[in-house]
């Protein structure tokens, strides 16, 4: 695939970008690609409050908003959109409302690549609902108007159903950005320990974080409405 001019990332929670795509996004940003990150919620219903706890149910949304902004700065993302849906409720949202907001982004940005979760293979109901909305919306476009969608997936036994990932990115040169993205989400991860382990066990860090895997969503053969 040619170098994308504009990537649209659609994920449901602050921190979803950190482990699954931050190295890939940093790599694209360095090569001159524009990246827009549309985060559907602020993760305000998350159970983690920091270790030791420094957040509570009232303060968590604002803390996670700042963490998300810090993560985007670490990656190099300048265009962050916070869409304001409610955490842990995406599966119950009106599909039309979700799809309209995603379609508005497609019409505004005309991305050449989209990154989201693979619906049904991403463990969390919000992940699946987010990915499903993206796939529905892109699938309504005429084939020639559709951008490829690279999906993050990590459910057990997923390769039995959807095969091996067809996009494997070596992000070993972008571990600094990736670990800084993870570290930004201090309420959710013991990121300081991860960062310390880079110095102590570089081979282990390289093996664990040095590649990122994606599945290109197969629209072929589906009944899509052309426009």
Secondary structure, DSSP 8 states (H G I E B T S, - for coil): ----SEEEEEESSTTHHHHHTHHHHHHHHHTT-EEEEEE----TT-S--TTTT---TTTHHHHHHHHHHHHHHHHT--EEEE----TT-GGGS-HHHHHHHHHHHHHHH--SEEEEE-TTSSSSHHHHHHHHHHHHHHHTS-GGG--EEEEE---TTHHHHH-S-SEEEE-GGGHHHHHHHHHH-TTT--HHHHHHHHHH-HHHHHHHHSEEEEEE---TTS-----
